[in-house]
Amino acid sequence: MTVFFRSVGLALSLTGLAVAAEAQGTAQIAAQGAMSPLTGVELSGFTQAVAEAASDTPALAAFYAARDYRPIWTSEADAPRRAAFLRALDLADLQGLPKSHYAPDALRADFSAVQSERQRGLLEVKLSKVFLDYAHDVSHGVLEPHEVISDIKREPHRTDPQVRITQFAASGNPALFLRELAPQMPQYAQLIKARLDLAAQVAAGGWGPTVPGKKLEPGDTGEAVIALRDRLQAMGYLGRSATASYDGDIQKAVQAFQADQGLSPDGIAGSGTLTELNRSPEERMQSILVALERLRWMNGTDFTGRYIWVNITDFSVRVIDDGKTTFRSVTVVGQNNPDRRTPEFSDQMEMMVINPTWNVPRSIVTKEYLPQLKRNPNAAGQLQIIDSRGRVVPRGAVDFSAYTARNFPFAMKQPPSNRNALGLVKFLFPNQWNIYLHDTPSKSLFQKETRAFSHGCIRVGQPFDLAYVLLGAQTNDPQAEFKRILNTGRETTVPLKKPVPVHLVYYTAWPTASGHVEYRRDVYGRDAILFHALEQAGVELATQDS
C-alpha cells in the first residue's frame, strides 16, 4: 500500500533552522570532554539520569535496562532516527494529532541547551516518552472512545509500549517505521488530502457568502439563485456561469451535491439541502478530523477479504469483497434517543435465522408493552405472553395492573409470520447489546431520507438479497436454498460456514473509491462531542507551519 505521506505529496525534510539547531545540540553534547564522547562509554551520570527519568514508565525502565542504558536518540549514531522522529512530529497536525503536545521545536531547543551528561540522559528519556505518546496516538487514537461517548463500544487495538520502542530501536528504516504506525487503509491518506484541500480553501476565504432563503427550485431567479450559483462554483459542482436563473446546469449541480451528502437528489434546494450547502470548510474539516480519529481506533483491523460495513450516518449496509462493494442496501437505524441509538462496535456475523421468532427485549416489554397492557389487556395482540417455564399464558389469566416494570414475571414473543417485527430473516453477530440486522414489515420507512426509527437494531431494505450474498459462499443456489427454508414457515438457524466480520461505524466524512469525500449529517451528535474532546486534547482545526 502506498505510504500516506507520499500519497499526499508531503515534504519530509527538516528546515535549515531545525537542522542547525540539532547539529548545534549534538556538538555541545560532544564537547563535554574526552571522558564522555558520544561514541564512547557512557558515564554514570547519563546512566543514572536515564534510570531515574524512566522509573515512572515501566515500559521504558525495562527497555533501557535491557539495552544497558545505551541511547537511541542522543548519540551521533542516532542522528538519522532522531531526525526522522522530529520530521514526523512536525507533520503530526496534518493527521489531526496534537502537535503542540509533542512540541518538536521545544525538543530541538532542548538539544541545544544540553550542558551535561545528566541533562543528556534526561533528554534521552524525554524523547522516548514523547515517542510512546506519539506512537499511541497515531496508532490507536488520541481519545479513549467509550470514555467520551458510552455508545461507542469500540476497543482500539493496543501494542505493548516496550515492544513498540524496542522494534523502533531495531528498525533499519526509522522513517518508514514511523509512517507505518498510522492506519494503512487508503481512506486515511485520502482524508489527510481532503484536510489539506480544505485548509487551502479556508486560506483562500472559504466558499463565499451563504445562500439565503428556505427553498430554491428550477425556474427561480434573483439574488438567492446567484448566491446558489456562486457557491456551487466555489465548491466545484458548477462550471463557469453568469446566469441569474435556476437553470438545468444548476439543477444538475444541486443533484450532484445532494448525492454527495446522502440527500434525495431531486435537484431542488430545499431547507435540508441549503443547510448542508451553507456549511463552512471549517465545519467539514471537523468531520475530517473526527473521521481520522475513528480510523485510528480501527487500526489493526483486517480489511482484506469479505466484511460487512454498516455506516450509521449513511443509513446503509454494504458487503465489501477485497475492497469492492458487492452488495448495498438502505437501512433503518436506532432512534436518536438515549436508549435506542445504535452503538458502534465490530464483531463476527455467525448465522442467519430464517422465519425468526421475536423475543421481545425486557426493556421494551416493561417500558412499552406493560403500560399498554395495563390499559387494555388485549393490546399488542400479535405478541404472546410467556411464563418462566416457556408456556403461553392466556391474557385473561393475568392481572396486568398488579405488576410494575420491576416485578413483571412474564416475557413476550412474536412467532414467525409475515407480520413479525423482525420480518422473515435476521442476521446475528452475538453481542452483549443484542444488536443485529433484520428484515421488517415496515417497508415505508426506507423511503424516508433520514431513517432513524428503530430500537437500536439495523433494519435492512433488501434482506433477502443480503441472505443470498451470504449463502452464496456456501451453496451453489443460494436463492433456492433460502426459499426452501423460508417456505417451511419454521424458525431455522443457518450457520455461516465462514463467519463474516461486521463493523458498525459512524462516519460523517468518508472517501469514495476515487478519493472524493462524501459527507453525512451527524444524526446522533456524536461527532460534535468527539471534536470538542479532540480540541480539549490539543488537536487544532488549522494546521501549523511545518
MITOR-990014 format. One record per residue (C-alpha): x, y, z. Coordinates in pm, whole numbers. Layout:
@X=X, Y=Y, Z=Z
...
This chain:
@X=0, Y=0, Z=0
@X=127, Y=349, Z=-77
@X=254, Y=517, Z=236
@X=22, Y=801, Z=320
@X=285, Y=1073, Z=345
@X=376, Y=1003, Z=-16
@X=9, Y=986, Z=-110
@X=-45, Y=1347, Z=-18
@X=288, Y=1467, Z=-151
@X=427, Y=1593, Z=177
@X=787, Y=1711, Z=204
@X=972, Y=1529, Z=478
@X=1288, Y=1735, Z=511
@X=1364, Y=1947, Z=817
@X=1402, Y=2319, Z=777
@X=1755, Y=2455, Z=772
@X=1698, Y=2615, Z=1112
@X=1592, Y=2284, Z=1265
@X=1895, Y=2105, Z=1121
@X=2127, Y=2374, Z=1251
@X=1973, Y=2362, Z=1599
@X=2002, Y=1985, Z=1609
@X=2363, Y=1992, Z=1491
@X=2447, Y=2258, Z=1749
@X=2295, Y=2041, Z=2024
@X=2496, Y=1739, Z=1913
@X=2816, Y=1944, Z=1906
@X=2757, Y=2076, Z=2258
@X=2699, Y=1725, Z=2389
@X=3018, Y=1603, Z=2224
@X=3210, Y=1894, Z=2372
@X=3169, Y=1767, Z=2730
@X=3523, Y=1635, Z=2723
@X=3725, Y=1332, Z=2641
@X=3574, Y=1146, Z=2933
@X=3230, Y=1145, Z=2770
@X=3241, Y=1135, Z=2389
@X=2912, Y=1035, Z=2225
@X=3080, Y=740, Z=2063
@X=3249, Y=622, Z=2379
@X=3147, Y=461, Z=2704
@X=2854, Y=636, Z=2874
@X=2932, Y=799, Z=3207
@X=2735, Y=707, Z=3516
@X=2570, Y=1050, Z=3509
@X=2393, Y=962, Z=3184
@X=2302, Y=612, Z=3302
@X=2173, Y=734, Z=3636
@X=1967, Y=1007, Z=3469
@X=1812, Y=759, Z=3227
@X=1728, Y=513, Z=3504
@X=1582, Y=789, Z=3719
@X=1376, Y=951, Z=3441
@X=1244, Y=618, Z=3310
@X=1147, Y=485, Z=3653
@X=791, Y=623, Z=3633
@X=729, Y=450, Z=3299
@X=768, Y=70, Z=3339
@X=795, Y=9, Z=2965
@X=1087, Y=249, Z=2935
@X=1253, Y=131, Z=3255
@X=1254, Y=-224, Z=3118
@X=1356, Y=-111, Z=2771
@X=1665, Y=81, Z=2883
@X=1765, Y=-182, Z=3138
@X=1752, Y=-448, Z=2866
@X=1993, Y=-248, Z=2649
@X=2232, Y=-149, Z=2931
@X=2108, Y=211, Z=2913
@X=2252, Y=273, Z=2569
@X=2080, Y=570, Z=2398
@X=1860, Y=562, Z=2093
@X=1827, Y=942, Z=2049
@X=2125, Y=1130, Z=2182
@X=2438, Y=982, Z=2027
@X=2590, Y=1074, Z=1691
@X=2483, Y=734, Z=1558
@X=2123, Y=817, Z=1649
@X=2105, Y=1124, Z=1424
@X=1900, Y=957, Z=1143
@X=1650, Y=814, Z=1391
@X=1623, Y=1145, Z=1574
@X=1575, Y=1341, Z=1252
@X=1308, Y=1102, Z=1124
@X=1116, Y=1130, Z=1450
@X=1128, Y=1510, Z=1461
@X=1011, Y=1522, Z=1100
@X=715, Y=1300, Z=1191
@X=626, Y=1531, Z=1481
@X=647, Y=1833, Z=1251
@X=368, Y=1680, Z=1042
@X=155, Y=1542, Z=1324
@X=-112, Y=1812, Z=1298
@X=-185, Y=1715, Z=937
@X=-318, Y=1385, Z=1073
@X=-533, Y=1559, Z=1331
@X=-289, Y=1487, Z=1615
@X=-198, Y=1729, Z=1896
@X=133, Y=1860, Z=1761
@X=164, Y=2109, Z=2048
@X=163, Y=1816, Z=2290
@X=472, Y=1667, Z=2124
@X=639, Y=2010, Z=2085
@X=909, Y=1923, Z=1827
@X=1057, Y=2275, Z=1830
@X=1096, Y=2261, Z=2208
@X=1275, Y=1927, Z=2174
@X=1519, Y=2083, Z=1930
@X=1579, Y=2365, Z=2175
@X=1642, Y=2109, Z=2448
@X=1920, Y=1958, Z=2238
@X=2082, Y=2298, Z=2202
@X=2065, Y=2354, Z=2578
@X=2235, Y=2030, Z=2693
@X=2533, Y=2106, Z=2918
@X=2598, Y=1778, Z=3096
@X=2569, Y=1402, Z=3072
@X=2285, Y=1414, Z=3322
@X=2093, Y=1657, Z=3102
@X=2159, Y=1433, Z=2805
@X=2019, Y=1135, Z=2996
@X=1707, Y=1326, Z=3093
@X=1659, Y=1439, Z=2734
@X=1707, Y=1081, Z=2611
@X=1413, Y=962, Z=2818
@X=1207, Y=1270, Z=2737
@X=1224, Y=1184, Z=2367
@X=1131, Y=824, Z=2440
@X=826, Y=937, Z=2635
@X=720, Y=1165, Z=2351
@X=774, Y=874, Z=2114
@X=543, Y=650, Z=2317
@X=278, Y=923, Z=2328
@X=300, Y=987, Z=1956
@X=307, Y=617, Z=1868
@X=0, Y=556, Z=2082
@X=-193, Y=849, Z=1936
@X=-114, Y=783, Z=1570
@X=-172, Y=409, Z=1603
@X=-467, Y=386, Z=1841
@X=-619, Y=731, Z=1868
@X=-590, Y=1038, Z=2088
@X=-914, Y=963, Z=2275
@X=-1049, Y=663, Z=2463
@X=-1375, Y=631, Z=2266
@X=-1601, Y=477, Z=2531
@X=-1488, Y=736, Z=2787
@X=-1613, Y=1017, Z=2564
@X=-1935, Y=853, Z=2437
@X=-2073, Y=544, Z=2608
@X=-2244, Y=421, Z=2289
@X=-1904, Y=376, Z=2125
@X=-1819, Y=22, Z=2231
@X=-1509, Y=1, Z=2017
@X=-1186, Y=-114, Z=2182
@X=-881, Y=7, Z=1986
@X=-606, Y=-247, Z=1928
@X=-312, Y=-196, Z=2160
@X=60, Y=-258, Z=2113
@X=276, Y=-309, Z=2420
@X=484, Y=12, Z=2452
@X=804, Y=-176, Z=2538
@X=761, Y=-392, Z=2229
@X=691, Y=-82, Z=2021
@X=1001, Y=112, Z=2122
@X=1218, Y=-200, Z=2103
@X=1104, Y=-257, Z=1746
@X=1165, Y=106, Z=1661
@X=1516, Y=99, Z=1806
@X=1594, Y=-210, Z=1598
@X=1445, Y=-73, Z=1277
@X=1682, Y=-9, Z=992
@X=1441, Y=243, Z=841
@X=1302, Y=465, Z=1118
@X=1115, Y=695, Z=879
@X=926, Y=402, Z=728
@X=857, Y=257, Z=1073
@X=705, Y=587, Z=1186
@X=490, Y=620, Z=874
@X=356, Y=268, Z=917
@X=235, Y=340, Z=1269
@X=-64, Y=520, Z=1116
@X=-360, Y=332, Z=967
@X=-270, Y=194, Z=627
@X=-626, Y=196, Z=489
@X=-626, Y=414, Z=176
@X=-907, Y=622, Z=326
@X=-666, Y=757, Z=588
@X=-442, Y=913, Z=325
@X=-746, Y=1036, Z=131
@X=-884, Y=1208, Z=440
@X=-549, Y=1376, Z=505
@X=-550, Y=1509, Z=150
@X=-906, Y=1634, Z=200
@X=-791, Y=1811, Z=515
@X=-514, Y=1985, Z=320
@X=-757, Y=2084, Z=45
@X=-999, Y=2230, Z=300
@X=-717, Y=2417, Z=473
@X=-626, Y=2573, Z=139
@X=-992, Y=2664, Z=84
@X=-1009, Y=2831, Z=425
@X=-691, Y=3026, Z=349
@X=-849, Y=3140, Z=21
@X=-1155, Y=3277, Z=200
@X=-1387, Y=2976, Z=205
@X=-1676, Y=2918, Z=-34
@X=-1812, Y=3269, Z=-25
@X=-2143, Y=3402, Z=110
@X=-2408, Y=3157, Z=226
@X=-2726, Y=3107, Z=25
@X=-3030, Y=3284, Z=173
@X=-3387, Y=3159, Z=179
@X=-3557, Y=2830, Z=261
@X=-3620, Y=2684, Z=-83
@X=-3496, Y=2737, Z=-437
@X=-3606, Y=2534, Z=-737
@X=-3579, Y=2528, Z=-1117
@X=-3726, Y=2840, Z=-1273
@X=-3645, Y=3070, Z=-980
@X=-3443, Y=3388, Z=-1042
@X=-3286, Y=3659, Z=-835
@X=-3011, Y=3725, Z=-583
@X=-3060, Y=3398, Z=-393
@X=-3012, Y=3200, Z=-714
@X=-2696, Y=3398, Z=-789
@X=-2566, Y=3315, Z=-439
@X=-2650, Y=2949, Z=-502
@X=-2472, Y=2959, Z=-837
@X=-2162, Y=3120, Z=-689
@X=-2140, Y=2876, Z=-400
@X=-2179, Y=2573, Z=-626
@X=-1899, Y=2712, Z=-844
@X=-1672, Y=2770, Z=-543
@X=-1734, Y=2413, Z=-423
@X=-1654, Y=2267, Z=-765
@X=-2003, Y=2146, Z=-859
@X=-2070, Y=2401, Z=-1132
@X=-1857, Y=2537, Z=-1415
@X=-1841, Y=2898, Z=-1523
@X=-2182, Y=3058, Z=-1545
@X=-2329, Y=3408, Z=-1538
@X=-2691, Y=3303, Z=-1517
@X=-2930, Y=3451, Z=-1262
@X=-3186, Y=3176, Z=-1329
@X=-3214, Y=2832, Z=-1170
@X=-3144, Y=2654, Z=-1498
@X=-3067, Y=2293, Z=-1590
@X=-2697, Y=2325, Z=-1514
@X=-2767, Y=2450, Z=-1163
@X=-3022, Y=2172, Z=-1114
@X=-2765, Y=1908, Z=-1212
@X=-2507, Y=2068, Z=-982
@X=-2754, Y=2060, Z=-693
@X=-2829, Y=1695, Z=-764
@X=-2458, Y=1609, Z=-759
@X=-2418, Y=1795, Z=-433
@X=-2720, Y=1618, Z=-283
@X=-2583, Y=1278, Z=-382
@X=-2255, Y=1361, Z=-207
@X=-2446, Y=1444, Z=111
@X=-2673, Y=1141, Z=111
@X=-2976, Y=1359, Z=35
@X=-3258, Y=1280, Z=-204
@X=-3119, Y=1404, Z=-540
@X=-3431, Y=1585, Z=-656
@X=-3244, Y=1894, Z=-779
@X=-3445, Y=2122, Z=-551
@X=-3252, Y=2327, Z=-297
@X=-3486, Y=2286, Z=-2
@X=-3410, Y=2368, Z=361
@X=-3215, Y=2045, Z=420
@X=-3003, Y=2092, Z=110
@X=-2936, Y=2458, Z=188
@X=-2833, Y=2371, Z=543
@X=-2567, Y=2135, Z=411
@X=-2469, Y=2368, Z=127
@X=-2411, Y=2652, Z=372
@X=-2174, Y=2459, Z=594
@X=-1828, Y=2613, Z=604
@X=-1497, Y=2445, Z=514
@X=-1412, Y=2463, Z=884
@X=-1719, Y=2254, Z=969
@X=-1626, Y=1998, Z=706
@X=-1274, Y=1986, Z=843
@X=-1414, Y=1896, Z=1184
@X=-1578, Y=1592, Z=1024
@X=-1245, Y=1501, Z=861
@X=-1056, Y=1523, Z=1190
@X=-1309, Y=1305, Z=1370
@X=-1303, Y=1053, Z=1083
@X=-922, Y=1030, Z=1110
@X=-955, Y=959, Z=1481
@X=-1219, Y=693, Z=1419
@X=-989, Y=523, Z=1168
@X=-710, Y=519, Z=1426
@X=-947, Y=337, Z=1661
@X=-984, Y=69, Z=1393
@X=-613, Y=49, Z=1313
@X=-501, Y=-312, Z=1304
@X=-838, Y=-439, Z=1183
@X=-814, Y=-682, Z=894
@X=-995, Y=-530, Z=596
@X=-892, Y=-796, Z=347
@X=-1137, Y=-1049, Z=207
@X=-1507, Y=-1007, Z=292
@X=-1660, Y=-789, Z=560
@X=-1988, Y=-607, Z=628
@X=-1982, Y=-229, Z=671
@X=-2280, Y=-58, Z=838
@X=-2238, Y=319, Z=838
@X=-2499, Y=452, Z=1078
@X=-2490, Y=808, Z=940
@X=-2532, Y=684, Z=583
@X=-2827, Y=458, Z=672
@X=-2668, Y=183, Z=466
@X=-2514, Y=-164, Z=484
@X=-2253, Y=-287, Z=240
@X=-2079, Y=-616, Z=177
@X=-1717, Y=-548, Z=83
@X=-1519, Y=-814, Z=-100
@X=-1147, Y=-745, Z=-149
@X=-1205, Y=-372, Z=-126
@X=-1505, Y=-357, Z=-362
@X=-1872, Y=-316, Z=-271
@X=-2060, Y=-625, Z=-390
@X=-2388, Y=-553, Z=-211
@X=-2552, Y=-237, Z=-81
@X=-2885, Y=-172, Z=84
@X=-3056, Y=112, Z=264
@X=-3114, Y=65, Z=635
@X=-3311, Y=198, Z=928
@X=-3106, Y=257, Z=1245
@X=-3182, Y=341, Z=1607
@X=-3379, Y=647, Z=1703
@X=-3191, Y=949, Z=1836
@X=-3292, Y=856, Z=2188
@X=-3052, Y=771, Z=2473
@X=-3192, Y=417, Z=2499
@X=-3221, Y=349, Z=2126
@X=-2918, Y=484, Z=1944
@X=-2730, Y=216, Z=1750
@X=-2391, Y=156, Z=1916
@X=-2056, Y=134, Z=1736
@X=-1855, Y=-188, Z=1753
@X=-1715, Y=-472, Z=1544
@X=-1798, Y=-841, Z=1566
@X=-1835, Y=-1159, Z=1361
@X=-2160, Y=-1246, Z=1184
@X=-2205, Y=-1615, Z=1258
@X=-2555, Y=-1710, Z=1142
@X=-2887, Y=-1608, Z=997
@X=-3226, Y=-1710, Z=1129
@X=-3498, Y=-1764, Z=870
@X=-3860, Y=-1726, Z=992
@X=-3737, Y=-1579, Z=1321
@X=-3927, Y=-1553, Z=1646
@X=-3910, Y=-1211, Z=1804
@X=-3823, Y=-1248, Z=2170
@X=-3912, Y=-902, Z=2287
@X=-3628, Y=-743, Z=2491
@X=-3711, Y=-696, Z=2856
@X=-3671, Y=-320, Z=2832
@X=-3934, Y=-299, Z=2558
@X=-4170, Y=-533, Z=2745
@X=-4165, Y=-323, Z=3060
@X=-4132, Y=26, Z=2916
@X=-4365, Y=0, Z=2618
@X=-4596, Y=-301, Z=2633
@X=-4674, Y=-332, Z=3006
@X=-4828, Y=19, Z=3023
@X=-5041, Y=-69, Z=2717
@X=-5149, Y=-399, Z=2873
@X=-5250, Y=-223, Z=3192
@X=-5485, Y=-4, Z=2991
@X=-5604, Y=-282, Z=2763
@X=-5515, Y=-650, Z=2825
@X=-5570, Y=-720, Z=2454
@X=-5315, Y=-462, Z=2337
@X=-5029, Y=-582, Z=2116
@X=-5233, Y=-887, Z=2028
@X=-4965, Y=-1014, Z=1791
@X=-4745, Y=-1095, Z=2092
@X=-4768, Y=-1397, Z=2318
@X=-4733, Y=-1379, Z=2697
@X=-4477, Y=-1635, Z=2818
@X=-4426, Y=-1758, Z=3176
@X=-4098, Y=-1862, Z=3339
@X=-4140, Y=-2218, Z=3208
@X=-4179, Y=-2103, Z=2849
@X=-4555, Y=-2166, Z=2835
@X=-4800, Y=-1936, Z=2659
@X=-5026, Y=-1770, Z=2918
@X=-5383, Y=-1659, Z=2826
@X=-5416, Y=-1284, Z=2868
@X=-5737, Y=-1326, Z=3061
@X=-5544, Y=-1513, Z=3329
@X=-5317, Y=-1217, Z=3406
@X=-5399, Y=-907, Z=3611
@X=-5154, Y=-672, Z=3444
@X=-5242, Y=-388, Z=3680
@X=-5084, Y=-584, Z=3966
@X=-4735, Y=-557, Z=3821
@X=-4464, Y=-297, Z=3781
@X=-4167, Y=-287, Z=3547
@X=-3957, Y=-435, Z=3826
@X=-4174, Y=-735, Z=3919
@X=-4348, Y=-824, Z=3593
@X=-4281, Y=-1202, Z=3574
@X=-4362, Y=-1265, Z=3208
@X=-4175, Y=-1248, Z=2881
@X=-4328, Y=-1169, Z=2542
@X=-4258, Y=-1307, Z=2199
@X=-4395, Y=-1298, Z=1846
@X=-4400, Y=-1626, Z=1648
@X=-4272, Y=-1639, Z=1289
@X=-4502, Y=-1472, Z=1036
@X=-4509, Y=-1205, Z=766
@X=-4611, Y=-958, Z=1037
@X=-4322, Y=-1043, Z=1268
@X=-4132, Y=-733, Z=1377
@X=-3810, Y=-895, Z=1256
@X=-3959, Y=-978, Z=919
@X=-3859, Y=-1311, Z=768
@X=-3486, Y=-1319, Z=835
@X=-3236, Y=-1184, Z=1086
@X=-2856, Y=-1182, Z=1077
@X=-2678, Y=-1249, Z=1404
@X=-2338, Y=-1150, Z=1536
@X=-2399, Y=-1235, Z=1904
@X=-2310, Y=-944, Z=2130
@X=-2397, Y=-818, Z=2476
@X=-2602, Y=-530, Z=2339
@X=-2839, Y=-760, Z=2147
@X=-2784, Y=-570, Z=1821
@X=-2834, Y=-744, Z=1487
@X=-2950, Y=-687, Z=1128
@X=-3300, Y=-793, Z=1026
@X=-3590, Y=-770, Z=786
@X=-3901, Y=-567, Z=877
@X=-4265, Y=-549, Z=765
@X=-4248, Y=-167, Z=791
@X=-4115, Y=-107, Z=441
@X=-4237, Y=252, Z=407
@X=-3964, Y=384, Z=640
@X=-3698, Y=301, Z=382
@X=-3839, Y=575, Z=158
@X=-3753, Y=848, Z=407
@X=-3433, Y=1049, Z=377
@X=-3342, Y=1029, Z=746
@X=-3403, Y=677, Z=873
@X=-3350, Y=667, Z=1249
@X=-3659, Y=486, Z=1378
@X=-3561, Y=152, Z=1534
@X=-3492, Y=45, Z=1892
@X=-3122, Y=13, Z=1804
@X=-3103, Y=-283, Z=1566
@X=-3046, Y=-231, Z=1194
@X=-3336, Y=-296, Z=959
@X=-3227, Y=-390, Z=608
@X=-3413, Y=-272, Z=299
@X=-3316, Y=-574, Z=84
@X=-3272, Y=-852, Z=343
@X=-3334, Y=-1142, Z=103
@X=-3059, Y=-1018, Z=-129
@X=-2823, Y=-992, Z=167
@X=-2910, Y=-1351, Z=259
@X=-2837, Y=-1465, Z=-97
@X=-2495, Y=-1295, Z=-92
@X=-2401, Y=-1458, Z=238
@X=-2533, Y=-1801, Z=142
@X=-2355, Y=-1777, Z=-192
@X=-2030, Y=-1854, Z=-13
@X=-2156, Y=-2197, Z=93
@X=-2418, Y=-2318, Z=-156
@X=-2442, Y=-2330, Z=-534
@X=-2800, Y=-2199, Z=-547
@X=-2844, Y=-1962, Z=-253
@X=-3185, Y=-1832, Z=-363
@X=-3332, Y=-2180, Z=-387
@X=-3182, Y=-2282, Z=-54
@X=-3315, Y=-1971, Z=119
@X=-3665, Y=-2006, Z=-27
@X=-3678, Y=-2376, Z=57
@X=-3623, Y=-2298, Z=425
@X=-3849, Y=-1992, Z=414
@X=-4139, Y=-2193, Z=272
@X=-4135, Y=-2429, Z=570
@X=-4257, Y=-2147, Z=792
@X=-4045, Y=-2286, Z=1073
@X=-3777, Y=-2093, Z=1256
@X=-3446, Y=-2222, Z=1121
@X=-3093, Y=-2119, Z=1214
@X=-2843, Y=-2132, Z=927
@X=-2481, Y=-2107, Z=1044
@X=-2236, Y=-1927, Z=820
@X=-1959, Y=-2176, Z=749
@X=-1713, Y=-1887, Z=749
@X=-1811, Y=-1606, Z=987
@X=-1803, Y=-1261, Z=832
@X=-1658, Y=-957, Z=1016
@X=-1919, Y=-686, Z=1065
@X=-1836, Y=-327, Z=1151
@X=-2097, Y=-85, Z=1285
@X=-1937, Y=255, Z=1222
@X=-2027, Y=624, Z=1234
@X=-1850, Y=830, Z=967
@X=-1985, Y=1170, Z=865
@X=-1693, Y=1206, Z=621
@X=-1588, Y=914, Z=406
@X=-1392, Y=894, Z=78
@X=-1527, Y=718, Z=-228
@X=-1309, Y=475, Z=-423
@X=-1176, Y=770, Z=-625
@X=-1083, Y=964, Z=-311
@X=-1367, Y=1215, Z=-333
@X=-1504, Y=1275, Z=17
@X=-1878, Y=1248, Z=82
@X=-2039, Y=1391, Z=394
@X=-2331, Y=1283, Z=610
@X=-2527, Y=1451, Z=887
@X=-2427, Y=1398, Z=1249
@X=-2752, Y=1217, Z=1326
@X=-2673, Y=1146, Z=1694
@X=-2447, Y=1447, Z=1756
@X=-2151, Y=1219, Z=1827
@X=-1906, Y=1397, Z=1600
@X=-1966, Y=1730, Z=1771
@X=-1884, Y=1573, Z=2108
@X=-1575, Y=1398, Z=1973
@X=-1441, Y=1709, Z=1804
@X=-1474, Y=1904, Z=2127
@X=-1286, Y=1627, Z=2308
@X=-1013, Y=1635, Z=2043
@X=-980, Y=2011, Z=2087
@X=-950, Y=1961, Z=2462
@X=-672, Y=1710, Z=2394
@X=-479, Y=1967, Z=2191
@X=-592, Y=1897, Z=1834
@X=-619, Y=2218, Z=1633
@X=-850, Y=2285, Z=1342
@X=-595, Y=2489, Z=1149
@X=-265, Y=2329, Z=1053
@X=51, Y=2480, Z=1197
@X=351, Y=2582, Z=994
@X=555, Y=2263, Z=950
